[in-house]
């Protein structure tokens, strides 16, 4: 991760969820830069145009207009340029099928959007402080779904 700050990208079409997400990071007092995208097409255009450093973490909602999070995940994982991108699925869906599909496609963690602000801060803090190199070496379905 970047030494000075954590570079975070969030793709989510829900303006309230975006606001809560960015406010949670402000309250955590973790130095960060959050880039937000309202749909999958906007996200993929941004990622493709990047010349330098990729985001340290990408939070990806599954249900977005134009291009879904699942389609973005497939596209990202098919592109060698993004091989080191850490992807946290960040969705209201808790369907076993969504969890299974995103696990198989190579997401690093699945987070069901918390229903209150304090839980959101706890989840974001945990995801940001995870040692992803270690975590992904021992990744299995039991530790893929983050439960609080």
C-alpha positions, 0 to 999 in steps of 0.5 A: 500500500502507498506509504503516505495514504491509502488509495481507495476506489469505490464503485457504487451507484447509491449516493447515500452509500457513497456518502457514508463510505467517505464519511466513515474514512474521514472519521477513522482518521486513516490517511486516504484518497477515495475515488468514487464511480457511479457505475461499472463503465465509469470505473473501467474507463478510469482503471484502463486510463491509469498509467501509474499506481493502481488503487490499493483497494477497490470496493465494488458494488455488485448491482450497478447500472450500465455494467454490474460489479460482477462484469467489472470483476470478470474484466479486471481479473482477465486483465494482467495489468490488474493482477495485484488489485485487491477487490472487496465486494461491497454489496447489499446482496447476501445471496449464496450465489453472489458470494460463490461467484465472486469467490470463484472469480477471484475477489479478495473479500465479500462484505455485506454492506453494514446497516449502521455507521459504526459497523461500517467504520469497523468493517472498513478499518478491518479491511484496510488493516488486513495484510492482504498478502498473507490473507490471500495466501490462505484464502478459503470460502470461510474467511472470504465473507466478512461477518460482523 
